[in-house]
Amino acid sequence: MMSAPGLKDNITFEAAPDIEVVLTIMRPRPGVNRDKTKLSQSDYDATDNEANINISRTILELKQSLGKLLDVESTELRIFKGTVELQDAHQIMDYEIQTDDNLTVYIN
C-alpha cells in the first residue's frame, strides 16, 4: 500500500489518551438573575468532579458531552483553563491540558 503524498511510510499512530482532570462545575445559584450582563463568582455554586477526557476531542465535543450529563444545551457552557476560555473549534490537546489540571465549566 502506498502512502499519500507528503506522508512518511511506516508510521504507527497511537490513539490519543484519556487524561484525568478536575472539572469545577459552576451553576448559577437559585434566584440569581441570569439576565445580568455579567455574573460574579458569588452568583455561582461550585462542585468539583473528576473526569476522564480524551484529548483528541474538540472543545465543542466536550461541551456536547457535558451538556447531556448536566441536562443543559452545549451553547450554555463556557469552559476555562485558568483565565483562558477554551474555543469550540480547537482540540483539547491544543491547550496543553495535563492530568490533574482543573477546568472550570460555567453554565450560563
Biopython code that builds the backbone (N, CA, C, O; Angstrom):
import numpy as np
from Bio.PDB.StructureBuilder import StructureBuilder

atoms = [
    (1, "MET", "N", (0.834, -1.162, 0.000)),
    (1, "MET", "CA", (0.000, 0.000, 0.000)),
    (1, "MET", "C", (0.889, 1.239, 0.000)),
    (1, "MET", "O", (1.814, 1.347, 0.806)),
    (2, "MET", "N", (0.607, 2.169, -0.903)),
    (2, "MET", "CA", (1.390, 3.397, -0.982)),
    (2, "MET", "C", (0.775, 4.443, -0.067)),
    (2, "MET", "O", (-0.442, 4.502, 0.110)),
    (3, "SER", "N", (1.635, 5.260, 0.504)),
    (3, "SER", "CA", (1.120, 6.324, 1.368)),
    (3, "SER", "C", (0.767, 7.537, 0.524)),
    (3, "SER", "O", (1.188, 7.656, -0.627)),
    (4, "ALA", "N", (0.004, 8.416, 1.102)),
    (4, "ALA", "CA", (-0.385, 9.647, 0.426)),
    (4, "ALA", "C", (0.826, 10.562, 0.303)),
    (4, "ALA", "O", (1.735, 10.492, 1.130)),
    (5, "PRO", "N", (0.856, 11.418, -0.714)),
    (5, "PRO", "CA", (1.971, 12.345, -0.869)),
    (5, "PRO", "C", (2.164, 13.198, 0.380)),
    (5, "PRO", "O", (1.197, 13.681, 0.968)),
    (6, "GLY", "N", (3.411, 13.377, 0.776)),
    (6, "GLY", "CA", (3.733, 14.201, 1.929)),
    (6, "GLY", "C", (3.764, 13.459, 3.247)),
    (6, "GLY", "O", (4.191, 14.020, 4.256)),
    (7, "LEU", "N", (3.319, 12.203, 3.263)),
    (7, "LEU", "CA", (3.336, 11.425, 4.497)),
    (7, "LEU", "C", (4.502, 10.460, 4.486)),
    (7, "LEU", "O", (4.873, 9.941, 3.433)),
    (8, "LYS", "N", (5.075, 10.218, 5.634)),
    (8, "LYS", "CA", (6.165, 9.261, 5.748)),
    (8, "LYS", "C", (5.600, 7.851, 5.803)),
    (8, "LYS", "O", (4.492, 7.635, 6.293)),
    (9, "ASP", "N", (6.370, 6.890, 5.296)),
    (9, "ASP", "CA", (5.966, 5.489, 5.374)),
    (9, "ASP", "C", (6.263, 4.932, 6.755)),
    (9, "ASP", "O", (7.096, 5.466, 7.487)),
    (10, "ASN", "N", (5.582, 3.867, 7.098)),
    (10, "ASN", "CA", (5.825, 3.104, 8.326)),
    (10, "ASN", "C", (5.659, 3.924, 9.601)),
    (10, "ASN", "O", (6.447, 3.792, 10.537)),
    (11, "ILE", "N", (4.663, 4.744, 9.633)),
    (11, "ILE", "CA", (4.375, 5.495, 10.849)),
    (11, "ILE", "C", (3.297, 4.741, 11.614)),
    (11, "ILE", "O", (2.293, 4.323, 11.036)),
    (12, "THR", "N", (3.506, 4.571, 12.902)),
    (12, "THR", "CA", (2.463, 3.967, 13.724)),
    (12, "THR", "C", (1.789, 5.075, 14.520)),
    (12, "THR", "O", (2.441, 5.956, 15.081)),
    (13, "PHE", "N", (0.496, 5.004, 14.549)),
    (13, "PHE", "CA", (-0.277, 6.004, 15.272)),
    (13, "PHE", "C", (-0.847, 5.378, 16.528)),
    (13, "PHE", "O", (-1.333, 4.247, 16.508)),
    (14, "GLU", "N", (-0.786, 6.112, 17.604)),
    (14, "GLU", "CA", (-1.409, 5.672, 18.840)),
    (14, "GLU", "C", (-2.649, 6.522, 19.067)),
    (14, "GLU", "O", (-2.683, 7.706, 18.731)),
    (15, "ALA", "N", (-3.657, 5.897, 19.640)),
    (15, "ALA", "CA", (-4.862, 6.653, 19.969)),
    (15, "ALA", "C", (-4.514, 7.701, 21.018)),
    (15, "ALA", "O", (-3.703, 7.466, 21.914)),
    (16, "ALA", "N", (-5.133, 8.840, 20.888)),
    (16, "ALA", "CA", (-4.898, 9.891, 21.885)),
    (16, "ALA", "C", (-5.405, 9.398, 23.232)),
    (16, "ALA", "O", (-6.481, 8.805, 23.315)),
    (17, "PRO", "N", (-4.652, 9.637, 24.263)),
    (17, "PRO", "CA", (-5.022, 9.095, 25.573)),
    (17, "PRO", "C", (-6.130, 9.889, 26.256)),
    (17, "PRO", "O", (-6.353, 11.068, 25.981)),
    (18, "ASP", "N", (-6.806, 9.195, 27.151)),
    (18, "ASP", "CA", (-7.700, 9.878, 28.079)),
    (18, "ASP", "C", (-6.830, 10.405, 29.207)),
    (18, "ASP", "O", (-5.862, 9.757, 29.607)),
    (19, "ILE", "N", (-7.168, 11.559, 29.712)),
    (19, "ILE", "CA", (-6.471, 12.090, 30.879)),
    (19, "ILE", "C", (-7.510, 12.412, 31.950)),
    (19, "ILE", "O", (-8.662, 12.726, 31.651)),
    (20, "GLU", "N", (-7.077, 12.328, 33.191)),
    (20, "GLU", "CA", (-7.978, 12.642, 34.294)),
    (20, "GLU", "C", (-7.788, 14.097, 34.687)),
    (20, "GLU", "O", (-6.677, 14.543, 34.975)),
    (21, "VAL", "N", (-8.886, 14.820, 34.693)),
    (21, "VAL", "CA", (-8.866, 16.231, 35.073)),
    (21, "VAL", "C", (-9.923, 16.465, 36.151)),
    (21, "VAL", "O", (-10.758, 15.603, 36.425)),
    (22, "VAL", "N", (-9.865, 17.626, 36.741)),
    (22, "VAL", "CA", (-10.900, 18.045, 37.681)),
    (22, "VAL", "C", (-11.755, 19.089, 36.965)),
    (22, "VAL", "O", (-11.248, 20.107, 36.495)),
    (23, "LEU", "N", (-13.052, 18.822, 36.890)),
    (23, "LEU", "CA", (-13.983, 19.776, 36.308)),
    (23, "LEU", "C", (-14.715, 20.470, 37.450)),
    (23, "LEU", "O", (-15.402, 19.824, 38.241)),
    (24, "THR", "N", (-14.567, 21.766, 37.530)),
    (24, "THR", "CA", (-15.321, 22.546, 38.504)),
    (24, "THR", "C", (-16.549, 23.080, 37.782)),
    (24, "THR", "O", (-16.446, 23.943, 36.910)),
    (25, "ILE", "N", (-17.711, 22.557, 38.155)),
    (25, "ILE", "CA", (-18.962, 22.956, 37.517)),
    (25, "ILE", "C", (-19.535, 24.140, 38.295)),
    (25, "ILE", "O", (-19.793, 24.046, 39.495)),
    (26, "MET", "N", (-19.727, 25.241, 37.596)),
    (26, "MET", "CA", (-20.231, 26.478, 38.204)),
    (26, "MET", "C", (-21.676, 26.693, 37.738)),
    (26, "MET", "O", (-21.922, 27.103, 36.604)),
    (27, "ARG", "N", (-22.629, 26.406, 38.641)),
    (27, "ARG", "CA", (-24.052, 26.606, 38.340)),
    (27, "ARG", "C", (-24.532, 27.895, 38.997)),
    (27, "ARG", "O", (-24.182, 28.176, 40.143)),
    (28, "PRO", "N", (-25.338, 28.682, 38.271)),
    (28, "PRO", "CA", (-25.900, 29.872, 38.910)),
    (28, "PRO", "C", (-26.732, 29.466, 40.129)),
    (28, "PRO", "O", (-27.485, 28.493, 40.082)),
    (29, "ARG", "N", (-26.589, 30.215, 41.205)),
    (29, "ARG", "CA", (-27.359, 29.946, 42.426)),
    (29, "ARG", "C", (-28.849, 30.168, 42.139)),
    (29, "ARG", "O", (-29.208, 30.996, 41.303)),
    (30, "PRO", "N", (-29.705, 29.428, 42.834)),
    (30, "PRO", "CA", (-31.152, 29.664, 42.679)),
    (30, "PRO", "C", (-31.489, 31.118, 43.003)),
    (30, "PRO", "O", (-30.987, 31.680, 43.976)),
    (31, "GLY", "N", (-32.330, 31.709, 42.189)),
    (31, "GLY", "CA", (-32.749, 33.088, 42.416)),
    (31, "GLY", "C", (-31.854, 34.137, 41.790)),
    (31, "GLY", "O", (-32.185, 35.323, 41.817)),
    (32, "VAL", "N", (-30.718, 33.727, 41.222)),
    (32, "VAL", "CA", (-29.816, 34.691, 40.581)),
    (32, "VAL", "C", (-30.416, 35.116, 39.246)),
    (32, "VAL", "O", (-30.883, 34.283, 38.470)),
    (33, "ASN", "N", (-30.397, 36.413, 38.991)),
    (33, "ASN", "CA", (-30.901, 36.952, 37.735)),
    (33, "ASN", "C", (-29.895, 36.648, 36.632)),
    (33, "ASN", "O", (-28.854, 37.297, 36.535)),
    (34, "ARG", "N", (-30.212, 35.659, 35.801)),
    (34, "ARG", "CA", (-29.295, 35.252, 34.727)),
    (34, "ARG", "C", (-29.230, 36.275, 33.600)),
    (34, "ARG", "O", (-28.360, 36.184, 32.734)),
    (35, "ASP", "N", (-30.128, 37.236, 33.600)),
    (35, "ASP", "CA", (-30.138, 38.243, 32.546)),
    (35, "ASP", "C", (-29.141, 39.365, 32.803)),
    (35, "ASP", "O", (-28.961, 40.243, 31.960)),
    (36, "LYS", "N", (-28.489, 39.336, 33.973)),
    (36, "LYS", "CA", (-27.470, 40.349, 34.251)),
    (36, "LYS", "C", (-26.372, 40.245, 33.197)),
    (36, "LYS", "O", (-26.111, 39.170, 32.658)),
    (37, "THR", "N", (-25.744, 41.362, 32.917)),
    (37, "THR", "CA", (-24.677, 41.382, 31.925)),
    (37, "THR", "C", (-23.559, 40.428, 32.305)),
    (37, "THR", "O", (-23.065, 39.673, 31.468)),
    (38, "LYS", "N", (-23.164, 40.464, 33.569)),
    (38, "LYS", "CA", (-22.059, 39.609, 34.000)),
    (38, "LYS", "C", (-22.338, 39.129, 35.414)),
    (38, "LYS", "O", (-22.606, 39.925, 36.313)),
    (39, "LEU", "N", (-22.273, 37.818, 35.598)),
    (39, "LEU", "CA", (-22.447, 37.252, 36.932)),
    (39, "LEU", "C", (-21.100, 37.249, 37.638)),
    (39, "LEU", "O", (-20.062, 37.075, 36.999)),
    (40, "SER", "N", (-21.110, 37.440, 38.943)),
    (40, "SER", "CA", (-19.868, 37.389, 39.716)),
    (40, "SER", "C", (-19.685, 35.981, 40.282)),
    (40, "SER", "O", (-20.612, 35.172, 40.249)),
    (41, "GLN", "N", (-18.503, 35.695, 40.794)),
    (41, "GLN", "CA", (-18.204, 34.378, 41.370)),
    (41, "GLN", "C", (-19.212, 34.000, 42.447)),
    (41, "GLN", "O", (-19.571, 32.830, 42.574)),
    (42, "SER", "N", (-19.673, 34.983, 43.225)),
    (42, "SER", "CA", (-20.610, 34.695, 44.315)),
    (42, "SER", "C", (-22.005, 34.327, 43.809)),
    (42, "SER", "O", (-22.846, 33.887, 44.592)),
    (43, "ASP", "N", (-22.259, 34.500, 42.515)),
    (43, "ASP", "CA", (-23.548, 34.131, 41.932)),
    (43, "ASP", "C", (-23.617, 32.647, 41.568)),
    (43, "ASP", "O", (-24.655, 32.172, 41.108)),
    (44, "TYR", "N", (-22.529, 31.920, 41.769)),
    (44, "TYR", "CA", (-22.450, 30.511, 41.362)),
    (44, "TYR", "C", (-22.246, 29.582, 42.553)),
    (44, "TYR", "O", (-21.638, 29.956, 43.556)),
    (45, "ASP", "N", (-22.765, 28.368, 42.423)),
    (45, "ASP", "CA", (-22.426, 27.254, 43.309)),
    (45, "ASP", "C", (-21.426, 26.395, 42.548)),
    (45, "ASP", "O", (-21.628, 26.106, 41.369)),
    (46, "ALA", "N", (-20.352, 25.987, 43.209)),
    (46, "ALA", "CA", (-19.296, 25.202, 42.554)),
    (46, "ALA", "C", (-19.277, 23.777, 43.091)),
    (46, "ALA", "O", (-19.428, 23.548, 44.291)),
    (47, "THR", "N", (-19.088, 22.818, 42.174)),
    (47, "THR", "CA", (-18.854, 21.428, 42.567)),
    (47, "THR", "C", (-17.683, 20.901, 41.755)),
    (47, "THR", "O", (-17.593, 21.137, 40.550)),
    (48, "ASP", "N", (-16.786, 20.184, 42.427)),
    (48, "ASP", "CA", (-15.629, 19.589, 41.753)),
    (48, "ASP", "C", (-15.929, 18.136, 41.416)),
    (48, "ASP", "O", (-16.490, 17.399, 42.227)),
    (49, "ASN", "N", (-15.549, 17.737, 40.212)),
    (49, "ASN", "CA", (-15.768, 16.378, 39.733)),
    (49, "ASN", "C", (-14.528, 15.900, 39.007)),
    (49, "ASN", "O", (-13.950, 16.639, 38.210)),
    (50, "GLU", "N", (-14.114, 14.669, 39.274)),
    (50, "GLU", "CA", (-13.026, 14.082, 38.495)),
    (50, "GLU", "C", (-13.630, 13.520, 37.218)),
    (50, "GLU", "O", (-14.721, 12.949, 37.234)),
    (51, "ALA", "N", (-12.920, 13.684, 36.122)),
    (51, "ALA", "CA", (-13.421, 13.202, 34.839)),
    (51, "ALA", "C", (-12.257, 12.751, 33.976)),
    (51, "ALA", "O", (-11.155, 13.291, 34.066)),
    (52, "ASN", "N", (-12.512, 11.763, 33.144)),
    (52, "ASN", "CA", (-11.547, 11.338, 32.134)),
    (52, "ASN", "C", (-12.005, 11.912, 30.804)),
    (52, "ASN", "O", (-13.143, 11.700, 30.386)),
    (53, "ILE", "N", (-11.114, 12.638, 30.142)),
    (53, "ILE", "CA", (-11.449, 13.215, 28.844)),
    (53, "ILE", "C", (-10.398, 12.800, 27.826)),
    (53, "ILE", "O", (-9.222, 12.639, 28.152)),
    (54, "ASN", "N", (-10.847, 12.631, 26.585)),
    (54, "ASN", "CA", (-9.936, 12.263, 25.509)),
    (54, "ASN", "C", (-9.409, 13.544, 24.880)),
    (54, "ASN", "O", (-10.183, 14.370, 24.396)),
    (55, "ILE", "N", (-8.096, 13.706, 24.889)),
    (55, "ILE", "CA", (-7.507, 14.971, 24.440)),
    (55, "ILE", "C", (-7.599, 15.200, 22.934)),
    (55, "ILE", "O", (-7.295, 16.296, 22.462)),
    (56, "SER", "N", (-8.015, 14.184, 22.168)),
    (56, "SER", "CA", (-8.156, 14.395, 20.728)),
    (56, "SER", "C", (-9.521, 14.979, 20.370)),
    (56, "SER", "O", (-9.750, 15.356, 19.221)),
    (57, "ARG", "N", (-10.418, 15.057, 21.332)),
    (57, "ARG", "CA", (-11.739, 15.639, 21.092)),
    (57, "ARG", "C", (-11.638, 17.159, 21.025)),
    (57, "ARG", "O", (-10.703, 17.766, 21.548)),
    (58, "THR", "N", (-12.628, 17.752, 20.367)),
    (58, "THR", "CA", (-12.672, 19.213, 20.338)),
    (58, "THR", "C", (-13.385, 19.722, 21.590)),
    (58, "THR", "O", (-14.065, 18.972, 22.290)),
    (59, "ILE", "N", (-13.213, 20.992, 21.844)),
    (59, "ILE", "CA", (-13.898, 21.617, 22.974)),
    (59, "ILE", "C", (-15.407, 21.525, 22.763)),
    (59, "ILE", "O", (-16.151, 21.305, 23.720)),
    (60, "LEU", "N", (-15.865, 21.689, 21.527)),
    (60, "LEU", "CA", (-17.295, 21.572, 21.244)),
    (60, "LEU", "C", (-17.797, 20.171, 21.595)),
    (60, "LEU", "O", (-18.868, 20.032, 22.187)),
    (61, "GLU", "N", (-17.039, 19.134, 21.239)),
    (61, "GLU", "CA", (-17.442, 17.766, 21.587)),
    (61, "GLU", "C", (-17.494, 17.577, 23.103)),
    (61, "GLU", "O", (-18.386, 16.902, 23.616)),
    (62, "LEU", "N", (-16.546, 18.167, 23.815)),
    (62, "LEU", "CA", (-16.564, 18.100, 25.274)),
    (62, "LEU", "C", (-17.812, 18.800, 25.819)),
    (62, "LEU", "O", (-18.477, 18.280, 26.715)),
    (63, "LYS", "N", (-18.127, 19.975, 25.279)),
    (63, "LYS", "CA", (-19.320, 20.702, 25.712)),
    (63, "LYS", "C", (-20.586, 19.891, 25.443)),
    (63, "LYS", "O", (-21.494, 19.857, 26.274)),
    (64, "GLN", "N", (-20.645, 19.237, 24.277)),
    (64, "GLN", "CA", (-21.823, 18.438, 23.946)),
    (64, "GLN", "C", (-21.991, 17.279, 24.922)),
    (64, "GLN", "O", (-23.106, 16.990, 25.358)),
    (65, "SER", "N", (-20.893, 16.614, 25.267)),
    (65, "SER", "CA", (-20.951, 15.516, 26.238)),
    (65, "SER", "C", (-21.375, 16.023, 27.610)),
    (65, "SER", "O", (-22.236, 15.431, 28.260)),
    (66, "LEU", "N", (-20.766, 17.118, 28.043)),
    (66, "LEU", "CA", (-21.114, 17.686, 29.346)),
    (66, "LEU", "C", (-22.556, 18.183, 29.368)),
    (66, "LEU", "O", (-23.252, 18.042, 30.373)),
    (67, "GLY", "N", (-23.000, 18.763, 28.261)),
    (67, "GLY", "CA", (-24.373, 19.258, 28.183)),
    (67, "GLY", "C", (-25.384, 18.150, 28.417)),
    (67, "GLY", "O", (-26.384, 18.349, 29.107)),
    (68, "LYS", "N", (-25.122, 16.982, 27.840)),
    (68, "LYS", "CA", (-26.020, 15.836, 28.048)),
    (68, "LYS", "C", (-26.017, 15.413, 29.510)),
    (68, "LYS", "O", (-27.072, 15.138, 30.081)),
    (69, "LEU", "N", (-24.840, 15.360, 30.114)),
    (69, "LEU", "CA", (-24.738, 14.948, 31.517)),
    (69, "LEU", "C", (-25.376, 15.958, 32.466)),
    (69, "LEU", "O", (-25.993, 15.582, 33.462)),
    (70, "LEU", "N", (-25.224, 17.235, 32.152)),
    (70, "LEU", "CA", (-25.719, 18.297, 33.028)),
    (70, "LEU", "C", (-27.138, 18.736, 32.683)),
    (70, "LEU", "O", (-27.722, 19.573, 33.372)),
    (71, "ASP", "N", (-27.688, 18.163, 31.607)),
    (71, "ASP", "CA", (-29.034, 18.487, 31.138)),
    (71, "ASP", "C", (-29.175, 19.968, 30.785)),
    (71, "ASP", "O", (-30.141, 20.629, 31.166)),
    (72, "VAL", "N", (-28.182, 20.468, 30.044)),
    (72, "VAL", "CA", (-28.217, 21.840, 29.525)),
    (72, "VAL", "C", (-27.731, 21.810, 28.077)),
    (72, "VAL", "O", (-27.060, 20.866, 27.660)),
    (73, "GLU", "N", (-28.069, 22.832, 27.329)),
    (73, "GLU", "CA", (-27.586, 22.943, 25.954)),
    (73, "GLU", "C", (-26.088, 23.242, 25.959)),
    (73, "GLU", "O", (-25.599, 23.986, 26.809)),
    (74, "SER", "N", (-25.370, 22.661, 25.013)),
    (74, "SER", "CA", (-23.922, 22.899, 24.951)),
    (74, "SER", "C", (-23.609, 24.376, 24.736)),
    (74, "SER", "O", (-22.542, 24.848, 25.129)),
    (75, "THR", "N", (-24.532, 25.108, 24.116)),
    (75, "THR", "CA", (-24.315, 26.540, 23.890)),
    (75, "THR", "C", (-24.375, 27.340, 25.185)),
    (75, "THR", "O", (-23.968, 28.501, 25.212)),
    (76, "GLU", "N", (-24.880, 26.733, 26.264)),
    (76, "GLU", "CA", (-24.950, 27.413, 27.560)),
    (76, "GLU", "C", (-23.681, 27.208, 28.379)),
    (76, "GLU", "O", (-23.589, 27.708, 29.500)),
    (77, "LEU", "N", (-22.703, 26.483, 27.845)),
    (77, "LEU", "CA", (-21.487, 26.162, 28.593)),
    (77, "LEU", "C", (-20.307, 26.985, 28.108)),
    (77, "LEU", "O", (-20.144, 27.228, 26.912)),
    (78, "ARG", "N", (-19.487, 27.407, 29.062)),
    (78, "ARG", "CA", (-18.207, 28.061, 28.765)),
    (78, "ARG", "C", (-17.162, 27.338, 29.591)),
    (78, "ARG", "O", (-17.359, 27.117, 30.786)),
    (79, "ILE", "N", (-16.048, 26.966, 28.966)),
    (79, "ILE", "CA", (-15.008, 26.196, 29.649)),
    (79, "ILE", "C", (-13.724, 27.014, 29.678)),
    (79, "ILE", "O", (-13.306, 27.585, 28.670)),
    (80, "PHE", "N", (-13.108, 27.058, 30.858)),
    (80, "PHE", "CA", (-11.878, 27.819, 31.058)),
    (80, "PHE", "C", (-10.794, 26.933, 31.636)),
    (80, "PHE", "O", (-11.065, 26.029, 32.426)),
    (81, "LYS", "N", (-9.566, 27.204, 31.232)),
    (81, "LYS", "CA", (-8.376, 26.688, 31.910)),
    (81, "LYS", "C", (-7.696, 27.933, 32.459)),
    (81, "LYS", "O", (-7.090, 28.706, 31.718)),
    (82, "GLY", "N", (-7.806, 28.112, 33.760)),
    (82, "GLY", "CA", (-7.323, 29.360, 34.353)),
    (82, "GLY", "C", (-8.182, 30.502, 33.853)),
    (82, "GLY", "O", (-9.402, 30.479, 34.015)),
    (83, "THR", "N", (-7.559, 31.501, 33.249)),
    (83, "THR", "CA", (-8.302, 32.654, 32.736)),
    (83, "THR", "C", (-8.555, 32.572, 31.235)),
    (83, "THR", "O", (-9.130, 33.491, 30.653)),
    (84, "VAL", "N", (-8.130, 31.476, 30.605)),
    (84, "VAL", "CA", (-8.266, 31.321, 29.158)),
    (84, "VAL", "C", (-9.544, 30.550, 28.839)),
    (84, "VAL", "O", (-9.725, 29.419, 29.292)),
    (85, "GLU", "N", (-10.437, 31.175, 28.048)),
    (85, "GLU", "CA", (-11.639, 30.469, 27.617)),
    (85, "GLU", "C", (-11.275, 29.571, 26.437)),
    (85, "GLU", "O", (-10.681, 30.026, 25.460)),
    (86, "LEU", "N", (-11.635, 28.294, 26.538)),
    (86, "LEU", "CA", (-11.313, 27.317, 25.504)),
    (86, "LEU", "C", (-12.316, 27.442, 24.361)),
    (86, "LEU", "O", (-13.526, 27.474, 24.584)),
    (87, "GLN", "N", (-11.803, 27.513, 23.145)),
    (87, "GLN", "CA", (-12.627, 27.758, 21.966)),
    (87, "GLN", "C", (-13.101, 26.451, 21.334)),
    (87, "GLN", "O", (-12.349, 25.480, 21.251)),
    (88, "ASP", "N", (-14.361, 26.440, 20.889)),
    (88, "ASP", "CA", (-15.034, 25.236, 20.404)),
    (88, "ASP", "C", (-14.281, 24.476, 19.318)),
    (88, "ASP", "O", (-14.240, 23.247, 19.353)),
    (89, "ALA", "N", (-13.692, 25.171, 18.366)),
    (89, "ALA", "CA", (-13.100, 24.510, 17.205)),
    (89, "ALA", "C", (-11.773, 23.813, 17.508)),
    (89, "ALA", "O", (-11.306, 23.010, 16.700)),
    (90, "HIS", "N", (-11.170, 24.099, 18.636)),
    (90, "HIS", "CA", (-9.858, 23.538, 18.958)),
    (90, "HIS", "C", (-9.975, 22.206, 19.678)),
    (90, "HIS", "O", (-10.943, 21.943, 20.392)),
    (91, "GLN", "N", (-8.958, 21.369, 19.468)),
    (91, "GLN", "CA", (-8.890, 20.119, 20.214)),
    (91, "GLN", "C", (-8.415, 20.414, 21.630)),
    (91, "GLN", "O", (-7.723, 21.401, 21.877)),
    (92, "ILE", "N", (-8.796, 19.549, 22.542)),
    (92, "ILE", "CA", (-8.385, 19.706, 23.936)),
    (92, "ILE", "C", (-6.866, 19.749, 24.028)),
    (92, "ILE", "O", (-6.312, 20.521, 24.811)),
    (93, "MET", "N", (-6.184, 18.918, 23.226)),
    (93, "MET", "CA", (-4.717, 18.866, 23.291)),
    (93, "MET", "C", (-4.069, 20.174, 22.848)),
    (93, "MET", "O", (-2.912, 20.430, 23.183)),
    (94, "ASP", "N", (-4.794, 21.006, 22.099)),
    (94, "ASP", "CA", (-4.247, 22.298, 21.674)),
    (94, "ASP", "C", (-3.954, 23.210, 22.866)),
    (94, "ASP", "O", (-3.141, 24.129, 22.767)),
    (95, "TYR", "N", (-4.606, 22.956, 23.970)),
    (95, "TYR", "CA", (-4.442, 23.794, 25.158)),
    (95, "TYR", "C", (-3.465, 23.205, 26.169)),
    (95, "TYR", "O", (-3.360, 23.708, 27.288)),
    (96, "GLU", "N", (-2.760, 22.161, 25.799)),
    (96, "GLU", "CA", (-1.758, 21.527, 26.668)),
    (96, "GLU", "C", (-2.336, 21.168, 28.036)),
    (96, "GLU", "O", (-1.710, 21.394, 29.071)),
    (97, "ILE", "N", (-3.526, 20.613, 28.017)),
    (97, "ILE", "CA", (-4.168, 20.184, 29.256)),
    (97, "ILE", "C", (-3.523, 18.880, 29.692)),
    (97, "ILE", "O", (-3.379, 17.945, 28.904)),
    (98, "GLN", "N", (-3.142, 18.832, 30.949)),
    (98, "GLN", "CA", (-2.435, 17.686, 31.518)),
    (98, "GLN", "C", (-3.290, 17.008, 32.582)),
    (98, "GLN", "O", (-4.285, 17.562, 33.050)),
    (99, "THR", "N", (-2.881, 15.796, 32.952)),
    (99, "THR", "CA", (-3.541, 15.082, 34.032)),
    (99, "THR", "C", (-3.561, 15.953, 35.282)),
    (99, "THR", "O", (-2.577, 16.618, 35.606)),
    (100, "ASP", "N", (-4.669, 15.940, 35.965)),
    (100, "ASP", "CA", (-4.924, 16.678, 37.210)),
    (100, "ASP", "C", (-5.099, 18.185, 37.023)),
    (100, "ASP", "O", (-5.208, 18.913, 38.010)),
    (101, "ASP", "N", (-5.130, 18.670, 35.772)),
    (101, "ASP", "CA", (-5.448, 20.080, 35.559)),
    (101, "ASP", "C", (-6.891, 20.331, 35.974)),
    (101, "ASP", "O", (-7.712, 19.413, 36.001)),
    (102, "ASN", "N", (-7.188, 21.581, 36.297)),
    (102, "ASN", "CA", (-8.546, 21.965, 36.653)),
    (102, "ASN", "C", (-9.136, 22.774, 35.513)),
    (102, "ASN", "O", (-8.552, 23.763, 35.070)),
    (103, "LEU", "N", (-10.298, 22.347, 35.043)),
    (103, "LEU", "CA", (-11.056, 23.099, 34.051)),
    (103, "LEU", "C", (-12.324, 23.594, 34.725)),
    (103, "LEU", "O", (-12.982, 22.845, 35.447)),
    (104, "THR", "N", (-12.665, 24.841, 34.493)),
    (104, "THR", "CA", (-13.865, 25.415, 35.090)),
    (104, "THR", "C", (-14.935, 25.516, 34.015)),
    (104, "THR", "O", (-14.714, 26.089, 32.948)),
    (105, "VAL", "N", (-16.105, 24.946, 34.314)),
    (105, "VAL", "CA", (-17.224, 24.914, 33.375)),
    (105, "VAL", "C", (-18.336, 25.799, 33.931)),
    (105, "VAL", "O", (-18.933, 25.492, 34.962)),
    (106, "TYR", "N", (-18.602, 26.895, 33.237)),
    (106, "TYR", "CA", (-19.677, 27.799, 33.653)),
    (106, "TYR", "C", (-20.939, 27.468, 32.873)),
    (106, "TYR", "O", (-20.909, 27.300, 31.654)),
    (107, "ILE", "N", (-22.047, 27.377, 33.598)),
    (107, "ILE", "CA", (-23.349, 27.215, 32.966)),
    (107, "ILE", "C", (-23.995, 28.595, 32.959)),
    (107, "ILE", "O", (-24.212, 29.195, 34.012)),
    (108, "ASN", "N", (-24.297, 29.087, 31.774)),
    (108, "ASN", "CA", (-24.897, 30.432, 31.652)),
    (108, "ASN", "C", (-26.357, 30.394, 32.039)),
    (108, "ASN", "O", (-27.033, 31.423, 32.002)),
]
sb = StructureBuilder()
sb.init_structure("model")
sb.init_model(0)
sb.init_chain("A")
sb.init_seg("    ")
for serial, (resi, resn, name, xyz) in enumerate(atoms, 1):
    if name == "N":
        sb.init_residue(resn, " ", resi, " ")
    sb.init_atom(name, np.array(xyz, "f"), 0.0, 1.0, " ", f" {name:<3s}", serial, name[0])
structure = sb.get_structure()
